[in-house]
Amino acid sequence: MNAATSPTRHYFIIWAWLAGLMLAGVLLSELPIPKVAVVLLVLFLSSIKALLVALYYMHLKMDRRLLSFIAVAPLVLIALALGVVFSSKLIRL
């Protein structure tokens, strides 16, 4: 195994991306833009960070597809539940 493909270097690159995304989230909170936009952007950056952690540090990238579907299923259920909650807020019965 050469230095270009060493696992330590690979994990360091992922760590640098995670640190950069965290720094971007902190810097976004200081910008003079509406708070709703900041929250949405920080949530988007946090989703990317969670995906990187799951794929590389939890090794889901190397696992079978079935395990990936099992990991994604709760996220789909949460999205559906949030959709029901917010749709009932939009439509007052």
N, C-alpha and C positions, 0 to 999 in steps of 0.2 A: 504494500500500500504506500503510495507516494504522498508527499506533503500536500498536494493539491486536493486530494480526496480524503484527507484524514478526518475522522469523526469530530475531533476537537475543533478543527477549523470550521467545519460545517455548523456545529452548535454555536460557535462564537458569532458567525454571520447571522444566524437566526436571533441570537441575543441582541446583536447590534440593531437589527430591524425592530425588535420589540422595544428597545430603549428609545430609538428614534420615533416610533409611533407614540410612545408615552410622552416624550418631549413635545411632539406636535400637539397632542391633546392639551398639555399644560399651556403651551403658547397660544392655542386657540382661545382659551378662557380669558386671555388678556386683550384680545382684539376688540375693537369697538363695533361689534356686530350684534344683532339681536340674540338674546339668550336662547331662543328656540333653535336658531341655526347652530349655535355652539353645542347645544345638547345633542342635536341630531348628528353633527359631525363627530363629536366625541364618541357617541354610540357606534357610529360606523367604524371609527378607528379601533374601538374596543372589540368589535366583531372580528376585524382582521387579526388583531392580536390573539383572540381566543382560537381562531382558526389555525394560526401558526403554531400555537402551543399544542393544540390537539393533533395536528399533522406531524409535527417533528418531535416534540418532547414526549407526547403520549404514543408516538409511533403508529398513528392511524394511517399514515401514508403507505406503510409497508404491509398493513393488514388486508384481509380479504374485503371485498365490497360489502358483504352481508354485515360485517361488524360496523362499517361506516354507516349503513342504513340504520342500524340499531342506535348508533350515536346521534343521528340526525332526527330520529322519530320524536323524541321529546321536544325538540325545537319546533317541529311542525305542530304538535299539539298545543304548545304555548302560543304560537302565532294564531291558531284557530280560536283559542280561548280569548286572546286579546281582541281578535276581530269581533267576536260575539259581544264582548263588553263594550267596545267602542261603537259598534253599530247600534246597540240598545241606547247608548247615550245620544246618538244622532237622531234616532226615531223615538220620540216620546209617545208612549202608549197611554 
